[in-house]
Amino acid sequence: DWYLPSKNELNLMYTNLHNATPSLGNFGPYYYWSSSEYNDTLAWYQAFDTGYQDGEDKLSQLRVRAIRSF
């Protein structure tokens, strides 16, 4: 029941958890992978320092944050 969040779910985590006062989820100022593909060679990531989303080469090493369905 654990999975890698989509780009929209990851953005909700940034908006509703990371930006909460106090910040929730213990997110560092890193780039986190989403499960959403940008194209054949890129996947979406979320920057947890700025909230920026963009595509990154799938071979790049970024952090992941699995979430649980309920």
Secondary structure as GFF3:
##gff-version 3
##sequence-region A 1 70
A	DSSP	beta_strand	2	3	.	.	.	ID=ss1
A	DSSP	alpha_helix	7	13	.	.	.	ID=ss2
A	DSSP	pi_helix	14	18	.	.	.	ID=ss3
A	DSSP	beta_strand	31	37	.	.	.	ID=ss4
A	DSSP	beta_strand	42	47	.	.	.	ID=ss5
A	DSSP	beta_strand	53	57	.	.	.	ID=ss6
A	DSSP	beta_strand	67	68	.	.	.	ID=ss7
###
